[in-house]
C-alpha cells in the first residue's frame, strides 16, 4: 500500500479557510494518507492569556507539568477536533487521534539538544509508531489526523515536535511521500524566488547563510531525514505547488 504523509504547521492548523481548501484538494487523493498537525502558536496564546511566559530551548517548548496539560488540551482537544470537523465537512473520513490511542506514538524523554544536556521537562523523542494500527485505519478508507502528544515508555504523556512525528510516521509506514504543508508554495532562494527543487546539501548551506531560518529550519531538517530514509518524494509547500527536497 503506497501511503502519503502530510504535516500541517500551527499557522495552517488555525486557518479555517486554508483547512477547507486543503479538504477540497485532498478529496479524491489517489493514495491513502495520514495527517499530522502542530499547533504551538495556540498553546502559546493560551499560556499568555493565563499569564505564563513560554520558555524555549533551541526552538523546543520547555514543557513542565502545567504546560503539558495545556498542550494536551489545545492540541488533542481544540486543534485536532477543529481539523477533523473541517476535513469531514469537506468529504474526508477523518478520525482524530493522539499518541495515546492504541499506543500510536511512543516516546522517551528528550534529554539533549544538539548534543548538549538540556532539561525540557515533558518533551519527548519518538521511539516507536504503531504502524499496524494506522494501516488498519487506512484500509478502512479512514484518514488518521494525529496530534503530536506521545505515550511515554514511562507512562507519562510527552510533547513531541510535529515535524519529527511526521518523519517518524512516514518512516514507519514506508511512505511514498512526505509533505510539510505550508501556506506558501515552498522554499525561497537567496533572491526570494520560489524553488522547484533543493538538494539537502544546498538546504544546509542556506541554513548556515541565514537564507533558510526560523520555522523553516525544523521542516528542512525533517525533510532531509526523509530523503535519507529513502522516501521517494519529500516536499515543502502547498498541495498544488511545493519545493521538492532531494539528495
MDAnalysis code that builds the backbone (N, CA, C; Angstrom):
import MDAnalysis as mda
import numpy as np

u = mda.Universe.empty(741, n_residues=247, atom_resindex=np.repeat(np.arange(247), 3), trajectory=True)
u.add_TopologyAttr("name", ["N", "CA", "C"] * 247)
u.add_TopologyAttr("resid", np.arange(1, 248))
u.add_TopologyAttr("resname", ["UNK", "UNK", "UNK", "UNK", "UNK", "UNK", "UNK", "UNK", "UNK", "UNK", "UNK", "UNK", "UNK", "UNK", "UNK", "UNK", "UNK", "UNK", "UNK", "UNK", "UNK", "UNK", "UNK", "UNK", "UNK", "UNK", "UNK", "UNK", "UNK", "UNK", "UNK", "UNK", "UNK", "UNK", "UNK", "UNK", "UNK", "UNK", "UNK", "UNK", "UNK", "UNK", "UNK", "UNK", "UNK", "UNK", "UNK", "UNK", "UNK", "UNK", "UNK", "UNK", "UNK", "UNK", "UNK", "UNK", "UNK", "UNK", "UNK", "UNK", "UNK", "UNK", "UNK", "UNK", "UNK", "UNK", "UNK", "UNK", "UNK", "UNK", "UNK", "UNK", "UNK", "UNK", "UNK", "UNK", "UNK", "UNK", "UNK", "UNK", "UNK", "UNK", "UNK", "UNK", "UNK", "UNK", "UNK", "UNK", "UNK", "UNK", "UNK", "UNK", "UNK", "UNK", "UNK", "UNK", "UNK", "UNK", "UNK", "UNK", "UNK", "UNK", "UNK", "UNK", "UNK", "UNK", "UNK", "UNK", "UNK", "UNK", "UNK", "UNK", "UNK", "UNK", "UNK", "UNK", "UNK", "UNK", "UNK", "UNK", "UNK", "UNK", "UNK", "UNK", "UNK", "UNK", "UNK", "UNK", "UNK", "UNK", "UNK", "UNK", "UNK", "UNK", "UNK", "UNK", "UNK", "UNK", "UNK", "UNK", "UNK", "UNK", "UNK", "UNK", "UNK", "UNK", "UNK", "UNK", "UNK", "UNK", "UNK", "UNK", "UNK", "UNK", "UNK", "UNK", "UNK", "UNK", "UNK", "UNK", "UNK", "UNK", "UNK", "UNK", "UNK", "UNK", "UNK", "UNK", "UNK", "UNK", "UNK", "UNK", "UNK", "UNK", "UNK", "UNK", "UNK", "UNK", "UNK", "UNK", "UNK", "UNK", "UNK", "UNK", "UNK", "UNK", "UNK", "UNK", "UNK", "UNK", "UNK", "UNK", "UNK", "UNK", "UNK", "UNK", "UNK", "UNK", "UNK", "UNK", "UNK", "UNK", "UNK", "UNK", "UNK", "UNK", "UNK", "UNK", "UNK", "UNK", "UNK", "UNK", "UNK", "UNK", "UNK", "UNK", "UNK", "UNK", "UNK", "UNK", "UNK", "UNK", "UNK", "UNK", "UNK", "UNK", "UNK", "UNK", "UNK", "UNK", "UNK", "UNK", "UNK", "UNK", "UNK", "UNK", "UNK", "UNK", "UNK", "UNK", "UNK", "UNK", "UNK", "UNK", "UNK", "UNK", "UNK"])
u.atoms.positions = np.array([
    [0.848, -1.197, 0.000],
    [0.000, 0.000, 0.000],
    [0.880, 1.242, 0.000],
    [0.839, 2.029, -1.079],
    [1.543, 3.309, -1.106],
    [0.769, 4.331, -0.285],
    [1.463, 5.008, 0.625],
    [0.826, 5.921, 1.572],
    [1.529, 7.266, 1.515],
    [0.759, 8.341, 1.626],
    [1.315, 9.680, 1.711],
    [1.127, 10.222, 3.128],
    [2.085, 11.016, 3.583],
    [2.010, 11.648, 4.896],
    [2.076, 13.154, 4.707],
    [1.124, 13.861, 5.322],
    [1.078, 15.316, 5.272],
    [1.218, 15.866, 6.682],
    [2.048, 16.887, 6.836],
    [2.198, 17.546, 8.135],
    [1.745, 18.989, 8.023],
    [0.815, 19.387, 8.911],
    [0.323, 20.760, 8.955],
    [0.972, 21.489, 10.116],
    [1.465, 22.699, 9.871],
    [2.034, 23.512, 10.930],
    [0.949, 24.251, 11.689],
    [1.361, 24.930, 12.778],
    [0.410, 25.655, 13.604],
    [-0.299, 26.761, 12.854],
    [0.427, 27.461, 11.961],
    [-0.178, 28.543, 11.201],
    [-1.271, 28.062, 10.276],
    [-1.112, 26.854, 9.742],
    [-2.113, 26.288, 8.854],
    [-3.268, 25.663, 9.635],
    [-2.944, 25.102, 10.809],
    [-3.958, 24.392, 11.590],
    [-5.038, 25.306, 12.143],
    [-4.727, 26.612, 12.322],
    [-5.742, 27.516, 12.861],
    [-6.338, 28.439, 11.797],
    [-6.091, 28.108, 10.526],
    [-6.628, 28.896, 9.411],
    [-7.773, 28.112, 8.778],
    [-9.013, 28.494, 9.112],
    [-10.168, 27.721, 8.682],
    [-10.304, 27.678, 7.166],
    [-10.042, 28.803, 6.501],
    [-10.145, 28.834, 5.042],
    [-9.106, 27.911, 4.408],
    [-7.894, 27.918, 4.974],
    [-6.845, 27.054, 4.454],
    [-7.235, 25.584, 4.617],
    [-7.765, 25.223, 5.790],
    [-8.162, 23.834, 6.043],
    [-9.279, 23.397, 5.096],
    [-10.221, 24.303, 4.846],
    [-11.312, 23.969, 3.928],
    [-10.776, 23.723, 2.521],
    [-9.825, 24.552, 2.080],
    [-9.217, 24.353, 0.766],
    [-8.415, 23.059, 0.735],
    [-7.726, 22.757, 1.834],
    [-6.971, 21.507, 1.922],
    [-7.901, 20.314, 1.752],
    [-9.061, 20.356, 2.416],
    [-10.028, 19.263, 2.290],
    [-10.461, 19.089, 0.841],
    [-10.720, 20.210, 0.156],
    [-11.114, 20.119, -1.253],
    [-9.996, 19.533, -2.103],
    [-8.757, 19.946, -1.830],
    [-7.629, 19.446, -2.616],
    [-7.374, 17.958, -2.392],
    [-7.619, 17.494, -1.163],
    [-7.326, 16.099, -0.835],
    [-8.482, 15.156, -1.130],
    [-9.653, 15.713, -1.388],
    [-10.792, 14.860, -1.712],
    [-10.527, 14.179, -3.055],
    [-10.536, 12.866, -3.052],
    [-10.210, 12.124, -4.259],
    [-8.728, 11.894, -4.449],
    [-7.926, 12.144, -3.396],
    [-6.480, 11.898, -3.483],
    [-6.234, 10.444, -3.884],
    [-5.266, 10.178, -4.768],
    [-5.121, 8.831, -5.335],
    [-4.577, 7.774, -4.382],
    [-4.012, 8.172, -3.244],
    [-3.438, 7.195, -2.312],
    [-3.961, 7.452, -0.895],
    [-3.970, 6.408, -0.050],
    [-4.315, 6.637, 1.358],
    [-3.316, 7.610, 1.968],
    [-3.768, 8.389, 2.956],
    [-2.854, 9.355, 3.553],
    [-3.159, 9.580, 5.029],
    [-2.117, 10.056, 5.717],
    [-2.164, 10.371, 7.142],
    [-1.813, 11.841, 7.294],
    [-2.443, 12.515, 8.257],
    [-2.152, 13.925, 8.534],
    [-1.650, 14.058, 9.965],
    [-0.521, 14.750, 10.133],
    [-0.009, 15.118, 11.456],
    [-0.087, 16.632, 11.559],
    [-0.473, 17.151, 12.700],
    [-0.592, 18.603, 12.816],
    [0.149, 19.129, 14.036],
    [0.533, 20.414, 13.948],
    [1.086, 21.119, 15.089],
    [0.016, 21.981, 15.728],
    [0.437, 23.092, 16.317],
    [-0.493, 23.994, 16.979],
    [0.156, 24.752, 18.115],
    [1.486, 24.857, 18.058],
    [2.228, 25.506, 19.126],
    [1.844, 26.959, 19.341],
    [1.450, 27.638, 18.274],
    [1.079, 29.043, 18.410],
    [-0.147, 29.191, 19.319],
    [-1.103, 28.279, 19.195],
    [-2.292, 28.351, 20.033],
    [-1.981, 27.991, 21.485],
    [-1.020, 27.105, 21.687],
    [-0.585, 26.809, 23.050],
    [0.020, 28.060, 23.675],
    [0.869, 28.760, 22.910],
    [1.499, 29.979, 23.413],
    [0.457, 31.050, 23.722],
    [-0.566, 31.149, 22.884],
    [-1.619, 32.127, 23.132],
    [-2.349, 31.836, 24.432],
    [-2.612, 30.549, 24.698],
    [-3.270, 30.181, 25.953],
    [-2.363, 30.486, 27.141],
    [-1.078, 30.175, 27.011],
    [-0.144, 30.496, 28.096],
    [-0.138, 31.989, 28.389],
    [-0.120, 32.787, 27.341],
    [-0.099, 34.241, 27.532],
    [-1.368, 34.739, 28.210],
    [-2.519, 34.175, 27.832],
    [-3.776, 34.589, 28.457],
    [-3.794, 34.253, 29.949],
    [-3.094, 33.177, 30.306],
    [-3.045, 32.759, 31.709],
    [-1.864, 33.377, 32.459],
    [-1.141, 34.259, 31.782],
    [-0.027, 34.934, 32.433],
    [1.214, 34.085, 32.585],
    [1.363, 33.060, 31.750],
    [2.523, 32.162, 31.797],
    [3.437, 32.501, 30.630],
    [4.693, 32.782, 30.897],
    [5.647, 33.120, 29.856],
    [6.212, 31.845, 29.229],
    [5.939, 31.588, 27.940],
    [6.510, 30.394, 27.303],
    [8.032, 30.432, 27.327],
    [8.644, 29.271, 27.484],
    [10.103, 29.161, 27.507],
    [10.539, 28.149, 26.454],
    [11.613, 28.471, 25.743],
    [12.066, 27.611, 24.652],
    [13.565, 27.346, 24.767],
    [13.974, 26.176, 24.296],
    [15.376, 25.834, 24.152],
    [15.564, 25.351, 22.721],
    [16.345, 26.109, 21.932],
    [16.585, 25.778, 20.525],
    [15.272, 25.543, 19.781],
    [14.280, 26.374, 20.072],
    [13.004, 26.289, 19.379],
    [12.033, 25.273, 19.943],
    [12.446, 24.500, 20.949],
    [11.572, 23.499, 21.560],
    [10.948, 24.076, 22.829],
    [9.630, 23.917, 22.961],
    [8.926, 24.452, 24.118],
    [9.266, 23.656, 25.373],
    [9.797, 24.310, 26.387],
    [10.002, 23.655, 27.673],
    [8.615, 23.341, 28.241],
    [8.396, 22.063, 28.572],
    [7.056, 21.594, 28.915],
    [7.035, 21.004, 30.316],
    [6.701, 21.841, 31.313],
    [6.533, 21.324, 32.668],
    [5.143, 20.702, 32.795],
    [4.791, 20.241, 33.976],
    [3.527, 19.542, 34.149],
    [2.321, 20.372, 33.774],
    [2.283, 21.650, 34.185],
    [1.149, 22.506, 33.861],
    [1.084, 22.806, 32.366],
    [2.250, 23.034, 31.765],
    [2.272, 23.298, 30.318],
    [1.816, 22.073, 29.542],
    [2.183, 20.886, 30.033],
    [1.763, 19.656, 29.362],
    [0.246, 19.547, 29.329],
    [-0.412, 19.934, 30.430],
    [-1.882, 19.909, 30.451],
    [-2.446, 20.833, 29.377],
    [-1.825, 22.000, 29.200],
    [-2.277, 22.934, 28.166],
    [-2.030, 22.370, 26.770],
    [-0.858, 21.751, 26.582],
    [-0.531, 21.155, 25.284],
    [-1.571, 20.095, 24.917],
    [-1.897, 19.228, 25.867],
    [-2.897, 18.189, 25.588],
    [-4.263, 18.802, 25.307],
    [-4.660, 19.783, 26.114],
    [-5.961, 20.408, 25.950],
    [-6.086, 21.074, 24.585],
    [-5.046, 21.794, 24.160],
    [-5.100, 22.533, 22.901],
    [-4.904, 21.615, 21.700],
    [-3.833, 20.819, 21.701],
    [-3.510, 20.009, 20.522],
    [-4.453, 18.831, 20.339],
    [-4.643, 18.054, 21.422],
    [-5.503, 16.869, 21.326],
    [-6.972, 17.277, 21.308],
    [-7.280, 18.391, 21.975],
    [-8.656, 18.853, 22.050],
    [-9.041, 19.762, 20.914],
    [-8.891, 21.064, 21.096],
    [-9.473, 22.021, 20.145],
    [-8.873, 21.948, 18.747],
    [-7.539, 21.880, 18.639],
    [-6.926, 21.892, 17.301],
    [-7.276, 20.634, 16.525],
    [-7.071, 19.479, 17.144],
    [-7.334, 18.213, 16.457],
    [-8.786, 18.122, 16.002],
    [-9.710, 18.458, 16.892],
    [-11.122, 18.305, 16.541],
    [-11.565, 19.351, 15.519],
    [-10.974, 20.537, 15.537],
    [-11.298, 21.536, 14.510],
    [-10.868, 21.038, 13.131],
    [-9.670, 20.469, 13.052],
    [-9.198, 19.943, 11.772],
    [-10.090, 18.804, 11.297],
    [-10.425, 17.896, 12.214],
    [-11.274, 16.757, 11.847],
    [-12.638, 17.232, 11.353],
    [-13.241, 18.196, 12.051],
    [-14.546, 18.707, 11.626],
    [-14.481, 19.297, 10.219],
    [-13.434, 20.072, 9.963],
    [-13.321, 20.728, 8.656],
    [-13.082, 19.710, 7.549],
    [-12.211, 18.750, 7.785],
    [-11.941, 17.740, 6.769],
    [-13.168, 16.876, 6.517],
    [-13.877, 16.521, 7.601],
    [-15.086, 15.705, 7.440],
    [-16.157, 16.477, 6.670],
    [-16.262, 17.763, 6.954],
    [-17.218, 18.602, 6.226],
    [-16.862, 18.674, 4.744],
    [-15.573, 18.518, 4.440],
    [-15.117, 18.542, 3.057],
    [-15.165, 17.194, 2.373],
    [-15.755, 16.196, 3.034],
    [-15.940, 14.891, 2.397],
    [-14.916, 13.832, 2.731],
    [-13.979, 14.140, 3.640],
    [-12.962, 13.158, 4.017],
    [-13.394, 12.406, 5.276],
    [-13.101, 11.132, 5.354],
    [-13.490, 10.307, 6.509],
    [-12.402, 10.415, 7.588],
    [-12.311, 11.602, 8.147],
    [-11.239, 11.915, 9.097],
    [-11.563, 11.393, 10.487],
    [-10.525, 10.897, 11.177],
    [-10.657, 10.438, 12.558],
    [-9.498, 11.011, 13.364],
    [-9.801, 11.678, 14.482],
    [-8.772, 12.326, 15.285],
    [-8.136, 11.386, 16.281],
    [-6.816, 11.491, 16.402],
    [-6.044, 10.600, 17.275],
    [-4.947, 11.370, 18.002],
    [-4.541, 10.836, 19.140],
    [-3.312, 11.289, 19.797],
    [-2.383, 10.086, 19.913],
    [-1.186, 10.325, 20.404],
    [-0.229, 9.237, 20.540],
    [-0.635, 8.180, 21.544],
    [-1.569, 8.537, 22.458],
    [-2.004, 7.567, 23.466],
    [-2.934, 6.513, 22.890],
    [-3.646, 6.825, 21.811],
    [-4.618, 5.894, 21.244],
    [-3.911, 4.669, 20.678],
    [-4.170, 3.518, 21.290],
    [-3.541, 2.259, 20.872],
    [-2.013, 2.354, 20.871],
    [-1.462, 3.204, 21.739],
    [-0.010, 3.362, 21.762],
    [0.529, 3.789, 20.415],
    [-0.218, 4.659, 19.727],
    [0.128, 5.040, 18.355],
    [1.528, 5.633, 18.262],
    [1.831, 6.587, 19.144],
    [3.164, 7.196, 19.187],
    [3.771, 6.912, 20.545],
    [4.908, 6.271, 20.581],
    [5.603, 6.013, 21.831],
    [6.850, 6.895, 21.879],
    [7.215, 7.328, 23.082],
    [8.318, 8.287, 23.187],
    [9.120, 8.080, 24.455],
    [10.339, 8.562, 24.422],
    [11.185, 8.656, 25.607],
    [11.495, 10.137, 25.835],
    [11.876, 10.471, 27.058],
    [12.164, 11.865, 27.388],
    [13.391, 12.361, 26.621],
    [13.280, 13.538, 26.056],
    [14.400, 14.145, 25.340],
    [15.302, 14.829, 26.361],
    [16.560, 14.457, 26.398],
    [17.488, 14.982, 27.408],
    [18.647, 15.769, 26.818],
    [18.707, 15.844, 25.478],
    [19.789, 16.580, 24.829],
    [19.237, 17.424, 23.693],
    [19.877, 18.561, 23.445],
    [19.582, 19.395, 22.290],
    [20.905, 19.717, 21.615],
    [21.035, 19.288, 20.362],
    [22.267, 19.495, 19.594],
    [23.489, 18.994, 20.351],
    [23.334, 17.826, 20.979],
    [24.452, 17.173, 21.656],
    [24.748, 17.679, 23.044],
    [23.996, 18.666, 23.520],
    [24.231, 19.223, 24.855],
    [23.085, 18.831, 25.788],
    [23.388, 18.497, 27.058],
    [22.320, 18.161, 28.007],
    [21.330, 19.315, 28.156],
    [20.054, 18.977, 28.261],
    [19.012, 20.009, 28.385],
    [17.835, 19.449, 29.161],
    [17.282, 20.263, 30.039],
    [16.095, 19.883, 30.793],
    [14.892, 20.550, 30.152],
    [14.139, 19.776, 29.370],
    [12.987, 20.296, 28.641],
    [11.668, 19.876, 29.276],
    [11.735, 19.185, 30.398],
    [10.510, 18.692, 31.009],
    [9.936, 17.537, 30.213],
    [8.616, 17.598, 29.960],
    [7.936, 16.506, 29.267],
    [7.949, 16.710, 27.752],
    [9.151, 16.841, 27.217],
    [9.367, 16.872, 25.770],
    [9.990, 15.534, 25.389],
    [9.451, 14.905, 24.354],
    [9.893, 13.559, 24.027],
    [10.467, 13.406, 22.637],
    [11.063, 12.239, 22.436],
    [11.538, 11.800, 21.126],
    [10.818, 10.502, 20.789],
    [10.372, 10.368, 19.564],
    [9.620, 9.183, 19.171],
    [10.516, 7.946, 19.207],
    [10.029, 6.923, 19.914],
    [10.761, 5.653, 19.989],
    [10.035, 4.537, 19.244],
    [8.777, 4.745, 18.889],
    [8.034, 3.721, 18.165],
    [6.716, 4.251, 17.637],
    [6.236, 3.656, 16.554],
    [4.958, 4.023, 15.934],
    [4.165, 2.742, 15.699],
    [2.898, 2.742, 16.099],
    [2.031, 1.584, 15.878],
    [1.525, 1.638, 14.436],
    [2.384, 1.222, 13.530],
    [2.059, 1.325, 12.105],
    [0.941, 0.359, 11.712],
    [0.833, -0.780, 12.412],
    [-0.227, -1.735, 12.087],
    [-1.603, -1.115, 12.332],
    [-1.735, -0.367, 13.410],
    [-2.988, 0.329, 13.719],
    [-3.325, 1.331, 12.626],
    [-2.334, 2.117, 12.204],
    [-2.567, 3.093, 11.136],
    [-2.956, 2.404, 9.830],
    [-2.280, 1.314, 9.511],
    [-2.603, 0.603, 8.270],
    [-4.027, 0.047, 8.304],
    [-4.469, -0.420, 9.476],
    [-5.845, -0.914, 9.609],
    [-6.849, 0.207, 9.326],
    [-6.590, 1.399, 9.871],
    [-7.484, 2.530, 9.645],
    [-7.499, 2.926, 8.170],
    [-6.324, 2.964, 7.560],
    [-6.226, 3.344, 6.154],
    [-6.940, 2.326, 5.258],
    [-6.842, 1.048, 5.615],
    [-7.501, 0.005, 4.830],
    [-9.019, 0.145, 4.864],
    [-9.541, 0.811, 5.901],
    [-10.978, 1.062, 6.013],
    [-11.401, 2.356, 5.302],
    [-10.441, 3.013, 4.666],
    [-10.747, 4.244, 3.964],
    [-10.810, 5.462, 4.862],
    [-10.245, 5.363, 6.076],
    [-10.251, 6.472, 7.015],
    [-9.001, 7.329, 6.849],
    [-9.082, 8.563, 7.315],
    [-7.950, 9.493, 7.272],
    [-7.529, 9.794, 8.719],
    [-6.463, 9.183, 9.211],
    [-5.991, 9.483, 10.569],
    [-5.434, 10.904, 10.643],
    [-5.875, 11.662, 11.650],
    [-5.385, 13.018, 11.902],
    [-4.767, 12.994, 13.292],
    [-3.442, 13.155, 13.368],
    [-2.701, 12.842, 14.586],
    [-2.160, 14.095, 15.263],
    [-2.478, 14.248, 16.544],
    [-1.888, 15.297, 17.378],
    [-0.566, 14.789, 17.945],
    [0.477, 15.639, 17.991],
    [1.824, 15.174, 18.364],
    [2.074, 15.095, 19.874],
    [1.176, 14.438, 20.582],
    [1.367, 14.163, 22.009],
    [1.505, 12.656, 22.140],
    [2.670, 12.199, 22.591],
    [3.003, 10.775, 22.564],
    [2.797, 10.108, 23.913],
    [2.706, 8.786, 23.871],
    [2.621, 7.950, 25.067],
    [4.038, 7.573, 25.481],
    [4.447, 8.021, 26.659],
    [5.809, 7.756, 27.104],
    [6.025, 6.325, 27.538],
    [7.238, 5.837, 27.338],
    [7.590, 4.498, 27.799],
    [7.447, 4.387, 29.317],
    [7.462, 5.536, 30.018],
    [7.299, 5.548, 31.475],
    [5.858, 5.818, 31.886],
    [4.927, 5.857, 30.929],
    [3.523, 6.069, 31.240],
    [3.062, 7.507, 31.192],
    [3.986, 8.468, 31.104],
    [3.627, 9.885, 31.002],
    [3.298, 10.251, 29.560],
    [2.592, 11.360, 29.398],
    [2.424, 11.967, 28.073],
    [3.647, 12.823, 27.772],
    [3.990, 12.935, 26.479],
    [5.130, 13.757, 26.070],
    [4.760, 14.611, 24.865],
    [5.177, 15.864, 24.937],
    [5.032, 16.805, 23.838],
    [6.178, 16.555, 22.855],
    [5.851, 16.308, 21.589],
    [6.880, 15.993, 20.594],
    [6.736, 16.938, 19.408],
    [7.849, 17.417, 18.893],
    [7.838, 18.282, 17.713],
    [7.089, 17.586, 16.576],
    [6.123, 18.286, 15.980],
    [5.259, 17.675, 14.965],
    [6.015, 17.298, 13.697],
    [7.051, 18.054, 13.333],
    [7.858, 17.684, 12.167],
    [8.544, 16.338, 12.402],
    [9.044, 16.148, 13.622],
    [9.694, 14.876, 13.966],
    [8.693, 13.732, 13.946],
    [7.478, 13.996, 14.423],
    [6.430, 12.973, 14.393],
    [6.116, 12.583, 12.954],
    [5.977, 13.576, 12.088],
    [5.667, 13.296, 10.684],
    [6.735, 12.416, 10.045],
    [7.992, 12.721, 10.325],
    [9.083, 11.911, 9.788],
    [9.016, 10.491, 10.327],
    [8.789, 10.337, 11.630],
    [8.732, 9.007, 12.236],
    [7.579, 8.189, 11.664],
    [6.418, 8.814, 11.473],
    [5.265, 8.113, 10.914],
    [5.537, 7.715, 9.465],
    [6.121, 8.619, 8.696],
    [6.425, 8.312, 7.299],
    [7.403, 7.145, 7.186],
    [8.401, 7.124, 8.033],
    [9.370, 6.028, 8.011],
    [8.707, 4.719, 8.425],
    [7.873, 4.765, 9.463],
    [7.225, 3.546, 9.958],
    [6.278, 2.944, 8.926],
    [5.638, 3.806, 8.135],
    [4.696, 3.348, 7.112],
    [5.365, 3.071, 5.777],
    [6.681, 3.293, 5.703],
    [7.389, 3.180, 4.428],
    [6.649, 3.995, 3.367],
    [6.370, 5.256, 3.716],
    [5.514, 6.115, 2.903],
    [6.122, 6.402, 1.536],
    [5.235, 6.629, 0.574],
    [5.677, 7.043, -0.753],
    [6.125, 8.497, -0.729],
    [5.376, 9.347, 0.005],
    [5.720, 10.770, 0.030],
    [5.525, 11.347, 1.423],
    [6.249, 12.430, 1.680],
    [6.147, 13.186, 2.929],
    [6.107, 14.661, 2.550],
    [4.994, 15.327, 2.864],
    [4.814, 16.734, 2.513],
    [4.621, 17.569, 3.765],
    [5.463, 18.587, 3.925],
    [5.306, 19.554, 5.010],
    [4.489, 20.705, 4.442],
    [3.202, 20.712, 4.769],
    [2.255, 21.641, 4.164],
    [2.384, 23.019, 4.819],
    [2.537, 24.041, 3.997],
    [2.601, 25.417, 4.472],
    [1.621, 26.264, 3.665],
    [1.428, 27.516, 4.103],
    [0.549, 28.417, 3.351],
    [1.326, 29.240, 2.326],
    [2.572, 28.843, 2.078],
    [3.374, 29.420, 0.995],
    [3.827, 28.279, 0.092],
    [4.135, 28.573, -1.198],
    [4.383, 27.491, -2.151],
    [5.792, 26.908, -2.144],
    [6.459, 26.877, -1.003],
    [7.747, 26.212, -0.964],
    [8.834, 26.980, -0.252],
    [10.063, 26.767, -0.708],
    [11.268, 27.356, -0.119],
    [11.827, 28.396, -1.094],
    [12.261, 29.531, -0.548],
    [12.845, 30.585, -1.387],
    [14.367, 30.453, -1.449],
    [14.953, 30.933, -2.542],
    [16.402, 31.035, -2.616],
    [16.826, 32.412, -2.084],
    [18.116, 32.727, -2.184],
    [18.634, 33.968, -1.628],
    [18.080, 35.224, -2.270],
    [17.554, 35.094, -3.500],
    [16.984, 36.254, -4.189],
    [15.480, 36.372, -3.977],
    [14.929, 35.444, -3.194],
    [13.499, 35.491, -2.904],
    [12.624, 34.721, -3.869],
    [13.245, 34.006, -4.804],
    [12.477, 33.229, -5.776],
    [12.080, 31.868, -5.192],
    [10.868, 31.410, -5.534],
    [10.438, 30.091, -5.092],
    [11.188, 29.017, -5.863],
    [11.646, 28.006, -5.153],
    [12.418, 26.931, -5.760],
    [11.518, 25.742, -6.101],
    [11.735, 25.154, -7.274],
    [11.051, 23.908, -7.608],
    [11.711, 22.733, -6.896],
    [13.016, 22.868, -6.632],
    [13.777, 21.760, -6.051],
    [14.957, 22.308, -5.272],
    [15.333, 21.611, -4.202],
    [16.535, 21.966, -3.457],
    [17.172, 20.682, -2.937],
    [18.493, 20.570, -3.050],
    [19.179, 19.401, -2.515],
    [19.376, 19.568, -1.011],
    [19.606, 18.464, -0.336],
    [19.819, 18.531, 1.108],
    [21.078, 19.326, 1.429],
    [22.119, 19.191, 0.608],
    [23.349, 19.958, 0.839],
    [23.101, 21.453, 0.662],
    [22.371, 21.810, -0.398],
    [22.063, 23.221, -0.645],
    [21.192, 23.792, 0.474],
    [20.286, 22.965, 0.989],
    [19.423, 23.421, 2.082],
    [20.233, 23.705, 3.338],
    [21.187, 22.825, 3.647],
    [22.031, 23.052, 4.827],
    [22.893, 24.300, 4.646],
    [23.398, 24.509, 3.433],
    [24.170, 25.736, 3.156],
    [23.293, 26.973, 3.359],
    [22.032, 26.891, 2.907],
    [21.118, 28.025, 3.043],
    [20.810, 28.322, 4.510],
    [20.763, 27.273, 5.332],
    [20.569, 27.482, 6.772],
    [21.778, 28.203, 7.364],
    [22.984, 27.746, 6.987],
    [24.210, 28.361, 7.503],
    [24.316, 29.830, 7.091],
    [23.820, 30.141, 5.897],
    [23.899, 31.516, 5.385],
    [22.743, 32.391, 5.865],
    [21.793, 31.804, 6.581],
    [20.659, 32.563, 7.085],
    [19.556, 32.783, 6.073],
    [19.663, 32.139, 4.908],
    [18.612, 32.249, 3.887],
    [17.373, 31.484, 4.345],
    [17.589, 30.281, 4.881],
    [16.519, 29.497, 5.496],
    [16.643, 29.685, 7.001],
    [15.560, 30.111, 7.643],
    [15.642, 30.412, 9.067],
    [14.290, 30.164, 9.754],
    [14.289, 30.399, 11.037],
    [13.081, 30.329, 11.862],
    [12.380, 28.973, 11.699],
    [11.051, 29.025, 11.485],
    [10.271, 27.794, 11.453],
    [10.534, 26.890, 10.275],
    [11.235, 27.411, 9.242],
    [11.545, 26.568, 8.090],
    [12.677, 25.591, 8.411],
    [13.506, 25.897, 9.403],
    [14.650, 25.035, 9.707],
    [14.228, 23.638, 10.138],
    [13.314, 23.470, 11.130],
    [12.932, 22.098, 11.502],
    [12.255, 21.339, 10.365],
    [11.565, 22.058, 9.477],
    [10.970, 21.378, 8.329],
    [12.054, 20.842, 7.401],
    [13.079, 21.669, 7.145],
    [14.184, 21.224, 6.299],
    [14.911, 20.039, 6.932],
    [15.137, 20.113, 8.245],
    [15.849, 19.023, 8.918],
    [15.054, 17.725, 8.856],
    [13.730, 17.802, 9.068],
    [12.909, 16.597, 8.974],
    [12.838, 16.108, 7.525],
    [12.758, 17.037, 6.578],
    [12.728, 16.658, 5.171],
    [14.017, 15.951, 4.772],
    [15.137, 16.450, 5.266],
    [16.423, 15.807, 5.000],
    [16.428, 14.379, 5.537],
    [15.841, 14.203, 6.744],
    [15.727, 12.859, 7.302],
    [14.882, 11.954, 6.429],
    [13.845, 12.515, 5.828],
    [13.004, 11.722, 4.929],
    [13.753, 11.289, 3.684],
    [14.546, 12.193, 3.133],
    [15.357, 11.839, 1.958],
    [16.344, 10.738, 2.321],
    [17.002, 10.872, 3.464],
    [17.977, 9.870, 3.912],
    [17.323, 8.507, 4.134],
    [16.032, 8.527, 4.538],
    [15.308, 7.280, 4.795],
    [14.809, 6.622, 3.516],
    [15.002, 7.282, 2.392],
    [14.618, 6.686, 1.114],
    [13.186, 6.938, 0.695],
    [12.505, 7.901, 1.339],
    [11.148, 8.249, 0.918],
    [11.218, 8.843, -0.489],
    [10.375, 8.344, -1.382],
    [10.501, 8.673, -2.802],
    [10.323, 10.158, -3.089],
    [9.380, 10.797, -2.418],
    [9.122, 12.212, -2.689],
    [8.947, 12.950, -1.366],
    [9.820, 13.932, -1.130],
    [9.752, 14.764, 0.070],
    [9.639, 16.204, -0.394],
    [8.666, 16.949, 0.143],
    [8.459, 18.302, -0.338],
    [7.937, 19.209, 0.770],
    [8.148, 20.501, 0.559],
    [7.704, 21.525, 1.486],
    [6.935, 22.569, 0.692],
    [5.695, 22.845, 1.086],
    [4.908, 23.857, 0.400],
    [3.432, 23.514, 0.399],
    [2.715, 23.961, -0.624],
    [1.294, 23.702, -0.722],
    [1.016, 22.355, -1.360],
    [-0.268, 21.989, -1.380],
    [-0.654, 20.736, -2.014],
    [-0.473, 20.814, -3.530],
    [-0.744, 21.974, -4.113],
    [-0.687, 22.130, -5.563],
    [0.706, 22.500, -6.075],
    [1.512, 23.200, -5.244],
    [2.868, 23.557, -5.642],
    [3.760, 23.536, -4.436],
    [4.932, 22.905, -4.574],
    [5.850, 22.778, -3.434],
    [7.273, 22.645, -3.942],
    [8.221, 22.848, -3.019],
    [9.640, 22.627, -3.312],
    [9.994, 21.195, -2.969],
    [10.513, 20.463, -3.950],
    [10.938, 19.080, -3.722],
    [12.333, 19.094, -3.101],
    [12.505, 18.336, -2.008],
    [13.811, 18.203, -1.351],
    [14.399, 16.865, -1.795],
    [15.611, 16.887, -2.330],
    [16.219, 15.676, -2.871],
    [17.661, 15.548, -2.396],
    [18.241, 14.376, -2.644],
    [19.597, 14.117, -2.197],
    [20.647, 14.748, -3.078],
])
